[in-house]
Every structure is written in C-alpha cells, then in structure tokens.
Amino acid sequence: MTVFALGPEEQEWCAAVRAMTAERLRPLAERGEPGRVNRPLVAALGELGLLRRLFPADGAPRALDLCLLRESLARECTEAETALALQGLGAHPLVRSGTEAQRARWLPEVAAGRAIASFALSEPDAGSDAAALSLTAEPDGPDGWRLTGEKCWISNAPEADFATVFARTGGAGARGVTAFLVPAGRPGLTGARLDMLSPHPIGTMVFDGTPVTRADVLGEVGGGFAVAMATLNLFRPSVGAFAVGMAQAALDAALAHAGARTAFGGPLKDLQSVGHQLAEMATRVESARLLVYAAASAYDMGAPGIVRRSAMAKLLATETAQYVVDAAVQIHGARALRRGHLLEHLYREVRAPRIYEGATEVQRSIIARELYRN
Ligand SMILES: Cc1cc2nc3c(=O)[nH]c(=O)nc-3n(C[C@H](O)[C@H](O)[C@H](O)COP(=O)(O)OP(=O)(O)OC[C@H]3O[C@@H](n4cnc5c(N)ncnc54)[C@H](O)[C@@H]3O)c2cc1C
C-alpha cells in the first residue's frame, strides 16, 4: 500500500471489522453502564480476535493496523473503540519493556479480554507537564519501594485489573521516573470513579504506601518516562484515527439526513449552504484521514519526522472531528440533541481527544519545536 490509499485487503479487513462491530459489539455496548468498565464488551473484543491484533507474536502492532482498527470501530461503536484502545495503551509498556514473566502473566489475559489494563501517568498537578509528576516511590528495603500519592483522570480506573504506573524514584524531571506494573488489590491502593462528559470509565488512583518490588518494574529504574513516551508515540496517530472514525460517522449521518429531509420544497442537500457545508466536512475528513495514514505509515517504516507527523495527525484529526460533528448536529437540527441520538453521543465523545494524549496546544508546541530541529 502507499500512504495515499488502502489496498483491497486492508479495505476488506476494515469492512469486516465494521460489520462485526455493528453486529456483535454495539449491542453489548448498549447494555453497558455509562462510566463503568464493560467486561462483556472487552471479552467480546477478545473473542473476535481484535485485541490480538494489538499484541502480535512478533512484538508491537503496526501503527497503521492500530489506526485502521480504531477508525473502523469508531465508525460503528465508540465504546468498543475506546475499550480496545485502553487495553492497548495500558499493556503496551509491557509489550515494549516487560520481562518474560510479566508478559507471560498478563498479555494472554489482556488479549483475551479477561484482564482490564490502564495507563496511569496524569496527576492532579501534572497533566501536560507529565515530567512534573510527584507520585513518590520511597525505597523500602534492598529490593522494593512504597508508592505514595495520587493519579487522576485515569481511564478504566479504579476497576482495572492492573495499571502501568509512573512514579518518581529519583531526582527531578523526566529522568527520575520509573514505570511499575501494579496489579489491583495491592495494599494501600484505592480509587474512585469520576463522572465525566466522556462516556468511558475514568477515575482516580490513591496510593498510601503501596508496596512494589523490582519484579514490578517495567524497563529500567529511572527509564519510565521513555516507556511512557514510546507508548504515546505509537498511540498518538491512532487517537487521530479514532477521531476520523467519529467524523466519518457524523458525515454519513449528515449526508443521509440532508438527502432525506425536505424543507422549502426540496431536500436540504439542495440548499447551497447545506451542500457546501457537506463538501467542506467531507474534504476535511479526507485530509485528516490521509494525514493519519501517512503518520502511521511513517512510524511503521521508521521514516524521519515521526514526532512531527504524529503530532500533526493527532492535532488535525481531533480538531476536524469536533468541527464535523458540530456541523452534523447543525444540519440535523433539534433531533440531533435528543438524548440517545448518534450525534448527541458523538458530540460528547468528540471533545476529550482534543485534551488527552497531548492537548491541541501541546501538539502545536511539538510541531513548532520540530520545525526548528536541524
Ligand atoms: C477522557 C479523558 C481520559 C483520560 N485518560 C487518561 C489515562 O488513561 N491516563 C492518563 O495518564 N491520563 C489520562 N487523561 C489525562 C490527560 O492526559 C490530561 O488531561 C492531559 O494530559 C492534560 O492535562 P490537564 O488536564 O492537567 O491539563 P493542563 O496540563 O492543566 O493543561 C490545560 C490546558 O493548558 C494548555 N496547555 C498546557 N500545556 C501547554 C503547552 N505546553 N503549550 C500550550 N498550551 C498548553 C492547553 O490548552 C491545555 O488543554 C485523560 C483525560 C481525559 C479528558
């Protein structure tokens, strides 16, 4: 495939993922409780083999595979998309930096959808500036630490079965951070659910002298920030793919509605301002999609400029999705705002990706910095 078009096999695979999402996953998502981990849904993602795509036998997934999977899921069911993405985000540090024993214990369970993963980096006083995190790992004997502090806005917390937790073992800044794999139920670990506009489960994690040992470390002591950044580098274009999937779903709904709804003696689509709006939406969705595919392909090929490309893809796609979903609401009129309408749901879902995994402004700062590199 080129970066400009998918080959027939990839198109068929995306169509198959969309069909199984609509048939098998959407009904499970509809039965879920908002803000709670939907275990039957995650188990079905495992049974359908979709989670296994995130954990291929030969190591990390292809970034483009991850994007196509996320885009296809998002077009049909955002809950299924998010549940899959969070398994990947929470477990990728294990794939990349875990020991044989850690991987053998957790990856088969995550890939089967039996164990729920989470990625715990953000804190109340360290969001965009993640290197300022203050969860403390105090030495405890020759081979262990005790974690004390709080993580906040953590997807799947506090229900996840394990979390990749980033804590300060050494000095200030990025170099003093170590990644730990912390299973649920460790002494001193509690948490609470947060009721958010974003419909997926999010909460806090509170550590009160929680013990961890060298066997829980992911990668090197002091190398945790690199573990976090490597995970985010892989996932950043795929947040864009999630956004593109939502934008396409909104565009499809707007096209159908504007073709069917009559006003002033004809279908809405024949009003020039509506037709132009649809054209603008379609053009922006296509350009965002191409940038996402290009960034993911560059990642897979090890091409230069991955940081800049990934930031551009995430920035453009998430901002585009917000624009397109809002425009689709406008074309639908009042009915789009009715609770339970697809666009009412997308309007709530589309907001958070402009903030997490690097807010829009942070992506712009990254791009600006990269423009002056070399
Ligand atoms: C739905 C949802 C799910 C999340 N899931 C997780 C998770 O699973 N794990 C996890 O660790 N975290 C998660 N987060 C947290 C997320 O990563 C943080 O919200 C994000 O990093 C921003 O941090 P903050 O909210 O503290 O905002 P702040 O860092 O306080 O930033 C607020 C605003 O300031 C501006 N700003 C900040 N820095 C800069 C800059 N350098 N240049 C220009 N402008 C800037 C931006 O407009 C930004 O939106 C989630 C958040 C949400 C909303």
PDBQT file of the ligand as one rigid body, heavy atoms in Angstrom, charges set to zero:
ROOT
HETATM    1  C1  LIG A 401     -11.416  11.495  28.861  1.00  0.00    +0.000 C 
HETATM    2  C2  LIG A 401     -10.028  11.539  29.393  1.00  0.00    +0.000 A 
HETATM    3  C3  LIG A 401      -9.315  10.363  29.578  1.00  0.00    +0.000 A 
HETATM    4  C4  LIG A 401      -8.019  10.384  30.092  1.00  0.00    +0.000 A 
HETATM    5  N1  LIG A 401      -7.348   9.198  30.312  1.00  0.00    +0.000 NA
HETATM    6  C5  LIG A 401      -6.097   9.219  30.832  1.00  0.00    +0.000 A 
HETATM    7  C6  LIG A 401      -5.408   7.992  31.103  1.00  0.00    +0.000 A 
HETATM    8  O1  LIG A 401      -5.906   6.902  30.841  1.00  0.00    +0.000 OA
HETATM    9  N2  LIG A 401      -4.168   8.053  31.666  1.00  0.00    +0.000 N 
HETATM   10  C7  LIG A 401      -3.568   9.239  31.960  1.00  0.00    +0.000 A 
HETATM   11  O2  LIG A 401      -2.449   9.221  32.467  1.00  0.00    +0.000 OA
HETATM   12  N3  LIG A 401      -4.207  10.422  31.731  1.00  0.00    +0.000 NA
HETATM   13  C8  LIG A 401      -5.460  10.445  31.168  1.00  0.00    +0.000 A 
HETATM   14  N4  LIG A 401      -6.124  11.611  30.932  1.00  0.00    +0.000 N 
HETATM   15  C9  LIG A 401      -5.498  12.869  31.348  1.00  0.00    +0.000 C 
HETATM   16  C10 LIG A 401      -4.932  13.652  30.170  1.00  0.00    +0.000 C 
HETATM   17  O3  LIG A 401      -3.778  13.030  29.687  1.00  0.00    +0.000 OA
HETATM   18  C11 LIG A 401      -4.673  15.087  30.676  1.00  0.00    +0.000 C 
HETATM   19  O4  LIG A 401      -5.939  15.681  30.877  1.00  0.00    +0.000 OA
HETATM   20  C12 LIG A 401      -3.873  15.892  29.680  1.00  0.00    +0.000 C 
HETATM   21  O5  LIG A 401      -2.523  15.468  29.673  1.00  0.00    +0.000 OA
HETATM   22  C13 LIG A 401      -3.912  17.396  30.004  1.00  0.00    +0.000 C 
HETATM   23  O6  LIG A 401      -3.586  17.605  31.339  1.00  0.00    +0.000 OA
HETATM   24  P1  LIG A 401      -4.544  18.505  32.271  1.00  0.00    +0.000 P 
HETATM   25  O7  LIG A 401      -5.946  18.061  32.062  1.00  0.00    +0.000 OA
HETATM   26  O8  LIG A 401      -3.973  18.516  33.619  1.00  0.00    +0.000 OA
HETATM   27  O9  LIG A 401      -4.445  19.965  31.640  1.00  0.00    +0.000 OA
HETATM   28  P2  LIG A 401      -3.261  21.006  31.843  1.00  0.00    +0.000 P 
HETATM   29  O10 LIG A 401      -1.948  20.343  31.705  1.00  0.00    +0.000 OA
HETATM   30  O11 LIG A 401      -3.540  21.798  33.057  1.00  0.00    +0.000 OA
HETATM   31  O12 LIG A 401      -3.482  21.918  30.575  1.00  0.00    +0.000 OA
HETATM   32  C14 LIG A 401      -4.682  22.708  30.435  1.00  0.00    +0.000 C 
HETATM   33  C15 LIG A 401      -4.591  23.446  29.135  1.00  0.00    +0.000 C 
HETATM   34  O13 LIG A 401      -3.465  24.325  29.130  1.00  0.00    +0.000 OA
HETATM   35  C16 LIG A 401      -2.945  24.440  27.815  1.00  0.00    +0.000 C 
HETATM   36  N5  LIG A 401      -1.544  23.990  27.812  1.00  0.00    +0.000 N 
HETATM   37  C17 LIG A 401      -0.961  23.127  28.646  1.00  0.00    +0.000 A 
HETATM   38  N6  LIG A 401       0.331  22.933  28.307  1.00  0.00    +0.000 NA
HETATM   39  C18 LIG A 401       0.576  23.698  27.233  1.00  0.00    +0.000 A 
HETATM   40  C19 LIG A 401       1.719  23.920  26.400  1.00  0.00    +0.000 A 
HETATM   41  N7  LIG A 401       2.899  23.313  26.625  1.00  0.00    +0.000 N 
HETATM   42  N8  LIG A 401       1.600  24.789  25.370  1.00  0.00    +0.000 NA
HETATM   43  C20 LIG A 401       0.421  25.420  25.125  1.00  0.00    +0.000 A 
HETATM   44  N9  LIG A 401      -0.698  25.231  25.864  1.00  0.00    +0.000 NA
HETATM   45  C21 LIG A 401      -0.630  24.371  26.893  1.00  0.00    +0.000 A 
HETATM   46  C22 LIG A 401      -3.809  23.533  26.933  1.00  0.00    +0.000 C 
HETATM   47  O14 LIG A 401      -4.873  24.285  26.367  1.00  0.00    +0.000 OA
HETATM   48  C23 LIG A 401      -4.382  22.534  27.906  1.00  0.00    +0.000 C 
HETATM   49  O15 LIG A 401      -5.587  21.938  27.459  1.00  0.00    +0.000 OA
HETATM   50  C24 LIG A 401      -7.410  11.620  30.407  1.00  0.00    +0.000 A 
HETATM   51  C25 LIG A 401      -8.132  12.810  30.193  1.00  0.00    +0.000 A 
HETATM   52  C26 LIG A 401      -9.412  12.780  29.693  1.00  0.00    +0.000 A 
HETATM   53  C27 LIG A 401     -10.150  14.062  29.483  1.00  0.00    +0.000 C 
ENDROOT
TORSDOF 0
